[in-house]
């Protein structure tokens, strides 16, 4: 390969060779100028590192390093480092990788981006599937729309207060749930060093409201109005809401019911542990009224879900469907879907079902049996639970018959 004294003038006069070539400097051995056949010029240094491996080190292009002396100085430093057992090219690769990682982490700072990691590493890993799904829903509804595009370190206490003020109209429970989600999220950010403790905007913010335990139950007239309203909104939410009342089970447990969980011949519905809120598998005895509803439901070919519009996932449009129901139901005060569960529990108690049996129907882990008695009493009250739900189904049906008889009697009098 050609050797010459690389001076500024000499470098500028060099013409592109027929094929790529390196013009070596006779002042500093191992330092040279590489020129391609198209005229691209770049500085190189060649040296051996520990173990005798020869390394070709591209210092930079002539456009990037136009001065020969600067390029020679960089080459000399690299060659000296190699003699001291340091591999300059390997270190440069590590520096570039570290810089790329730092840049990536710098970009990976929005609430949207980090929330996706939080869901995977914390929520999904530590919560039951049903609760993990609920956490994601609450984030999607309240937190991500407001803060999703913000840097996590930019969220302030004032932002948290404004967020809580925005959900106050939904009641104290909604405010407390939003704050609890935010607190858990930001605590996780601190633990995983996305932010410092001082940057946690939820620190020392206390729930603004005490959770008020609801006691709303529907009276008999309201149950009749509710049932009739369900008949008017029809499939799929009408039958679903009616089953909420008849079975006394939780909303998502009923809405995500799968056909393989139901045995209509035996009159039982088995909720697997993965879908139960308390993580405990639960057998629900179906009354004649519940079985009649399930038998009348249409089935979407290939779908595992009992209540579905698409066949691919269970129904979940709660607000819209409840609003439709409310248009057909006249009650003394508003009620929620969860109030149906409380109505069923209270109704069973009213017709003589023992409290511990009602607790078992509801699949409560902590009920009326407490202390040492709860530890030793492992009886599941299977027969009693069946009797309870059968009796409750008949009671609900009797309310409809009473109304129907009143209508017939009134028509007879008028006739």
C-alpha positions as CSV (number, residue, x, y, z in Angstrom):
1,X,0.0,0.0,0.0
2,X,1.3,3.5,-0.8
3,X,3.1,5.4,2.0
4,X,3.7,9.1,2.2
5,X,3.8,12.0,4.6
6,X,0.2,12.9,5.1
7,X,0.1,16.7,5.0
8,X,-2.9,18.9,4.4
9,X,-1.7,19.7,0.9
10,X,-1.0,16.1,0.1
11,X,-4.4,14.9,1.3
12,X,-6.2,17.5,-0.8
13,X,-4.3,16.4,-4.0
14,X,-5.0,12.7,-3.6
15,X,-7.2,11.3,-6.4
16,X,-9.6,8.4,-6.2
17,X,-7.8,5.1,-7.0
18,X,-9.2,2.4,-9.4
19,X,-10.1,0.4,-6.3
20,X,-10.3,1.2,-2.6
21,X,-6.9,2.0,-1.1
22,X,-5.2,3.3,2.1
23,X,-2.5,5.9,1.9
24,X,-0.3,5.3,5.0
25,X,1.4,8.0,7.0
26,X,5.2,7.6,7.2
27,X,5.2,9.9,10.3
28,X,2.8,7.7,12.5
29,X,2.8,4.0,11.6
30,X,-0.7,2.6,11.6
31,X,-2.3,5.9,10.7
32,X,-3.7,6.4,7.2
33,X,-6.3,7.9,4.8
34,X,-8.7,5.5,3.1
35,X,-10.0,6.5,-0.3
36,X,-12.7,4.7,-2.2
37,X,-12.9,4.5,-6.0
38,X,-15.8,7.0,-5.8
39,X,-13.6,9.5,-3.9
40,X,-15.0,9.0,-0.3
41,X,-12.2,9.7,2.2
42,X,-11.9,8.6,5.8
43,X,-9.2,8.4,8.5
44,X,-8.2,5.0,9.8
45,X,-5.9,3.6,12.5
46,X,-4.7,0.0,12.6
47,X,-3.3,-1.6,15.7
48,X,-3.3,-4.8,17.7
49,X,-5.1,-5.3,20.9
50,X,-4.6,-7.8,23.8
51,X,-4.3,-11.3,22.3
52,X,-2.8,-10.0,19.1
53,X,-6.0,-9.3,17.2
54,X,-5.6,-6.7,14.6
55,X,-8.2,-3.9,14.7
56,X,-9.2,-1.4,11.9
57,X,-10.4,1.7,13.6
58,X,-12.3,4.2,11.5
59,X,-11.7,7.6,13.1
60,X,-14.1,9.5,11.0
61,X,-14.5,11.0,7.5
62,X,-12.4,13.8,6.0
63,X,-15.5,15.9,6.0
64,X,-16.0,15.3,9.8
65,X,-12.3,15.6,10.6
66,X,-10.8,18.0,7.9
67,X,-7.5,18.6,9.6
68,X,-4.7,16.0,9.3
69,X,-3.1,16.9,12.6
70,X,-6.4,16.3,14.4
71,X,-6.8,13.0,12.8
72,X,-3.2,12.0,13.5
73,X,-3.7,13.0,17.2
74,X,-6.8,10.7,17.4
75,X,-5.0,7.9,15.8
76,X,-2.0,8.3,18.2
77,X,-4.4,8.2,21.2
78,X,-6.0,5.0,19.9
79,X,-2.7,3.3,19.3
80,X,-1.4,4.2,22.8
81,X,-4.6,2.9,24.4
82,X,-4.2,-0.4,22.5
83,X,-0.6,-0.7,23.8
84,X,-2.0,-0.3,27.4
85,X,-4.4,-3.1,26.9
86,X,-7.4,-1.0,26.1
87,X,-9.5,-1.7,23.0
88,X,-10.7,1.7,21.8
89,X,-13.2,0.4,19.3
90,X,-14.8,-1.9,21.8
91,X,-15.1,1.0,24.3
92,X,-16.6,3.2,21.6
93,X,-19.2,0.5,20.8
94,X,-20.1,0.3,24.5
95,X,-20.4,4.1,24.7
96,X,-22.6,4.2,21.7
97,X,-24.8,1.4,23.1
98,X,-25.0,3.3,26.4
99,X,-25.9,6.5,24.6
100,X,-28.6,4.7,22.7
101,X,-30.0,3.2,25.8
102,X,-30.0,6.6,27.6
103,X,-31.7,8.2,24.6
104,X,-34.2,5.4,24.6
105,X,-34.9,5.8,28.3
106,X,-35.1,9.5,27.8
107,X,-37.9,9.0,25.2
108,X,-39.5,6.3,27.3
109,X,-40.9,8.7,29.8
110,X,-44.6,9.4,29.0
111,X,-47.3,8.0,31.3
112,X,-48.7,6.0,28.3
113,X,-45.4,4.3,27.7
114,X,-44.5,3.5,31.2
115,X,-48.0,2.5,32.1
116,X,-47.8,-0.4,29.6
117,X,-44.7,-1.7,31.5
118,X,-46.5,-1.2,34.8
119,X,-49.5,-3.3,33.7
120,X,-47.2,-6.1,32.5
121,X,-44.7,-6.2,35.3
122,X,-46.9,-5.2,38.3
123,X,-50.6,-5.4,37.7
124,X,-50.7,-8.6,35.6
125,X,-48.0,-10.2,37.7
126,X,-49.7,-9.5,41.1
127,X,-53.4,-9.2,40.5
128,X,-56.1,-11.7,39.7
129,X,-57.1,-11.4,36.0
130,X,-60.5,-9.9,36.8
131,X,-58.9,-7.2,39.0
132,X,-56.1,-6.6,36.5
133,X,-58.7,-6.0,33.9
134,X,-60.5,-3.5,36.2
135,X,-57.2,-1.6,36.9
136,X,-56.6,-1.2,33.1
137,X,-60.2,-0.1,32.6
138,X,-59.9,2.6,35.3
139,X,-56.6,3.8,33.9
140,X,-58.1,4.0,30.4
141,X,-61.1,5.9,31.8
142,X,-59.5,8.4,34.2
143,X,-55.7,8.6,34.2
144,X,-54.4,8.0,30.6
145,X,-56.8,10.5,28.9
146,X,-55.4,13.3,31.1
147,X,-51.8,12.4,31.6
148,X,-51.0,9.8,28.9
149,X,-48.8,12.1,26.8
150,X,-47.1,13.8,29.8
151,X,-43.7,13.0,31.1
152,X,-44.1,11.1,34.4
153,X,-41.9,13.5,36.2
154,X,-44.0,16.5,35.2
155,X,-47.1,15.4,37.0
156,X,-47.7,17.7,40.0
157,X,-49.9,17.6,43.1
158,X,-52.0,20.3,41.5
159,X,-52.6,17.9,38.5
160,X,-53.7,15.1,40.9
161,X,-56.1,17.5,42.6
162,X,-57.6,18.6,39.3
163,X,-57.9,14.9,38.3
164,X,-59.8,14.1,41.5
165,X,-62.1,17.1,41.1
166,X,-63.0,15.9,37.6
167,X,-64.5,12.7,39.0
168,X,-66.2,14.1,42.0
169,X,-69.6,14.1,40.3
170,X,-69.4,10.3,40.1
171,X,-69.3,10.1,43.9
172,X,-66.8,9.6,46.7
173,X,-66.0,6.0,45.8
174,X,-64.9,7.0,42.3
175,X,-62.6,9.6,43.7
176,X,-61.0,7.2,46.1
177,X,-60.5,4.6,43.5
178,X,-58.8,7.0,41.1
179,X,-56.5,8.2,43.9
180,X,-55.7,4.7,45.0
181,X,-54.7,3.8,41.4
182,X,-52.6,6.9,41.1
183,X,-50.8,6.3,44.4
184,X,-50.0,2.7,43.5
185,X,-48.7,3.7,40.1
186,X,-46.4,6.5,41.3
187,X,-45.1,4.3,44.2
188,X,-44.1,1.7,41.6
189,X,-42.4,4.4,39.6
190,X,-40.3,5.4,42.6
191,X,-39.4,1.8,43.4
192,X,-38.3,1.3,39.9
193,X,-36.4,4.6,39.7
194,X,-38.4,6.3,37.0
195,X,-38.8,9.2,39.4
196,X,-37.5,10.1,42.8
197,X,-39.6,10.1,46.0
198,X,-39.8,13.9,45.9
199,X,-41.3,13.7,42.5
200,X,-44.2,11.5,43.6
201,X,-47.2,13.9,43.3
202,X,-49.5,11.6,45.3
203,X,-47.3,11.6,48.4
204,X,-49.2,12.6,51.5
205,X,-52.4,13.2,49.5
206,X,-55.2,11.5,51.6
207,X,-58.5,10.2,50.2
208,X,-60.8,13.2,50.2
209,X,-63.8,11.1,51.0
210,X,-64.7,8.3,53.3
211,X,-66.1,5.3,51.5
212,X,-69.8,5.3,52.2
213,X,-71.2,1.8,52.3
214,X,-74.2,1.7,50.1
215,X,-77.4,0.3,51.5
216,X,-79.7,0.7,48.5
217,X,-82.0,-2.3,47.9
218,X,-85.0,-2.5,45.6
219,X,-88.3,-3.0,47.2
220,X,-90.8,-5.5,45.7
221,X,-92.5,-2.9,43.5
222,X,-89.1,-1.8,42.2
223,X,-88.1,-5.4,41.5
224,X,-91.2,-5.7,39.3
225,X,-90.5,-2.4,37.6
226,X,-86.9,-3.5,37.1
227,X,-87.9,-6.9,35.6
228,X,-90.3,-5.4,33.2
229,X,-87.7,-2.9,32.1
230,X,-85.3,-5.7,31.4
231,X,-87.9,-7.4,29.2
232,X,-88.2,-4.1,27.2
233,X,-84.4,-3.7,26.5
234,X,-84.2,-7.4,25.6
235,X,-81.0,-9.2,24.5
236,X,-78.3,-9.3,25.6
237,X,-78.5,-6.9,28.6
238,X,-82.0,-7.5,29.7
239,X,-81.5,-11.3,30.4
240,X,-78.1,-10.5,31.9
241,X,-79.5,-8.0,34.4
242,X,-82.2,-10.4,35.3
243,X,-79.6,-13.1,36.1
244,X,-77.7,-10.6,38.3
245,X,-80.8,-10.5,40.4
246,X,-81.6,-14.2,40.4
247,X,-78.1,-15.5,41.0
248,X,-76.7,-12.7,43.3
249,X,-73.3,-12.9,41.6
250,X,-71.0,-10.1,40.6
251,X,-71.5,-8.2,37.4
252,X,-68.3,-9.4,35.6
253,X,-68.8,-12.9,36.7
254,X,-72.2,-13.1,35.1
255,X,-71.3,-11.0,32.0
256,X,-68.3,-13.2,31.2
257,X,-70.1,-16.5,31.8
258,X,-69.0,-19.2,29.4
259,X,-71.3,-22.0,28.1
260,X,-68.9,-24.7,29.3
261,X,-69.3,-23.4,32.8
262,X,-73.0,-24.1,32.7
263,X,-74.8,-27.4,33.1
264,X,-78.5,-26.8,32.5
265,X,-79.5,-30.4,33.1
266,X,-78.0,-30.4,36.6
267,X,-78.9,-26.8,37.2
268,X,-75.5,-25.5,38.2
269,X,-73.0,-22.9,37.0
270,X,-69.4,-23.3,38.0
271,X,-67.4,-20.0,38.2
272,X,-63.7,-20.9,38.0
273,X,-61.2,-19.4,40.4
274,X,-59.5,-17.4,37.7
275,X,-62.8,-15.4,37.1
276,X,-64.0,-15.2,40.7
277,X,-63.2,-11.8,42.4
278,X,-61.8,-13.5,45.5
279,X,-59.9,-16.2,43.5
280,X,-62.1,-19.0,44.9
281,X,-64.0,-21.3,42.6
282,X,-67.7,-21.1,43.2
283,X,-70.7,-23.2,42.3
284,X,-74.0,-21.4,41.7
285,X,-77.2,-23.4,41.8
286,X,-79.6,-22.2,39.1
287,X,-83.2,-21.7,39.9
288,X,-85.9,-22.7,37.4
289,X,-86.2,-19.0,36.5
290,X,-82.5,-18.7,35.8
291,X,-82.5,-21.9,33.7
292,X,-85.4,-20.6,31.7
293,X,-83.6,-17.4,30.9
294,X,-80.4,-19.3,29.8
295,X,-82.3,-21.8,27.7
296,X,-84.0,-19.0,25.8
297,X,-80.7,-17.2,25.0
298,X,-79.4,-17.3,21.4
299,X,-76.0,-18.9,20.8
300,X,-73.4,-17.4,18.4
301,X,-71.7,-20.3,16.6
302,X,-68.1,-20.8,17.7
303,X,-68.4,-18.4,20.7
304,X,-67.7,-19.5,24.2
305,X,-69.5,-16.6,25.8
306,X,-73.1,-16.6,26.9
307,X,-73.4,-12.8,26.6
308,X,-71.7,-11.5,23.5
309,X,-72.4,-9.3,20.6
310,X,-69.4,-10.2,18.5
311,X,-68.7,-13.8,19.5
312,X,-65.1,-12.8,20.3
313,X,-65.5,-11.1,23.7
314,X,-68.1,-10.7,26.4
315,X,-70.4,-7.7,26.6
316,X,-69.1,-4.7,28.5
317,X,-71.2,-1.6,27.6
318,X,-72.5,-1.0,31.1
319,X,-73.2,2.7,31.1
320,X,-75.1,2.7,27.8
321,X,-77.1,-0.4,28.7
322,X,-78.0,0.8,32.2
323,X,-79.1,4.1,30.8
324,X,-81.4,2.3,28.4
325,X,-82.8,0.3,31.3
326,X,-83.4,3.4,33.4
327,X,-85.7,4.9,30.7
328,X,-88.1,2.0,31.4
329,X,-87.8,1.7,35.2
330,X,-89.6,4.1,37.6
331,X,-88.0,3.8,41.1
332,X,-88.0,6.0,44.2
333,X,-84.2,6.7,43.8
334,X,-81.5,5.7,41.4
335,X,-79.9,2.2,41.8
336,X,-76.7,0.6,40.5
337,X,-76.2,-2.9,39.1
338,X,-74.3,-3.8,42.2
339,X,-77.5,-2.9,44.2
340,X,-79.1,-6.0,42.6
341,X,-76.7,-8.2,44.4
342,X,-77.5,-6.5,47.7
343,X,-81.2,-6.7,46.9
344,X,-80.9,-10.5,46.3
345,X,-79.0,-11.0,49.5
346,X,-81.5,-9.0,51.6
347,X,-84.4,-10.7,49.8
348,X,-83.1,-14.1,50.7
349,X,-82.6,-13.1,54.3
350,X,-86.2,-11.7,54.3
351,X,-87.7,-15.0,53.2
352,X,-85.9,-16.9,56.0
353,X,-82.5,-17.9,54.6
354,X,-79.8,-18.1,57.3
355,X,-77.0,-15.4,57.1
356,X,-74.2,-17.9,56.8
357,X,-76.0,-19.5,53.8
358,X,-76.4,-16.1,52.1
359,X,-72.7,-15.5,52.6
360,X,-71.9,-18.7,50.8
361,X,-74.3,-17.9,48.0
362,X,-72.4,-14.6,47.6
363,X,-69.1,-16.4,47.7
364,X,-67.9,-14.2,50.5
365,X,-64.6,-15.3,52.2
366,X,-65.3,-13.2,55.3
367,X,-68.9,-13.4,56.3
368,X,-71.1,-13.8,59.4
369,X,-69.0,-16.7,60.7
370,X,-65.8,-15.2,62.2
371,X,-62.9,-16.0,64.4
372,X,-62.1,-19.5,65.4
373,X,-65.5,-20.7,64.1
374,X,-64.6,-19.6,60.6
375,X,-61.3,-21.4,60.8
376,X,-62.9,-24.7,61.7
377,X,-66.2,-24.4,59.8
378,X,-65.4,-25.6,56.3
379,X,-68.9,-26.7,55.5
380,X,-69.9,-25.2,52.1
381,X,-73.7,-25.4,52.7
382,X,-74.3,-26.8,49.2
383,X,-77.8,-28.0,49.7
384,X,-78.8,-24.9,51.7
385,X,-77.4,-22.7,48.9
386,X,-79.5,-24.5,46.3
387,X,-82.6,-24.1,48.5
388,X,-81.8,-20.4,49.0
389,X,-81.6,-19.6,45.3
390,X,-84.5,-21.8,44.3
391,X,-86.6,-20.0,47.0
392,X,-85.4,-16.6,45.8
393,X,-86.2,-17.4,42.2
394,X,-89.7,-18.4,43.1
395,X,-90.2,-15.3,45.2
396,X,-89.2,-13.0,42.3
397,X,-91.5,-14.9,40.0
398,X,-94.3,-14.6,42.5
399,X,-94.0,-10.8,42.4
400,X,-94.7,-10.9,38.7
401,X,-97.7,-13.1,39.2
402,X,-99.1,-10.8,41.8
403,X,-98.9,-7.9,39.4
404,X,-100.3,-9.9,36.6
405,X,-103.3,-11.0,38.8
406,X,-103.9,-7.4,39.8
407,X,-104.0,-6.3,36.2
408,X,-106.4,-9.1,35.3
409,X,-108.6,-8.3,38.3
410,X,-108.7,-4.6,37.4
411,X,-109.6,-5.5,33.8
412,X,-112.5,-7.7,35.1
413,X,-113.9,-4.9,37.3
414,X,-113.8,-2.4,34.5
415,X,-115.4,-5.0,32.2
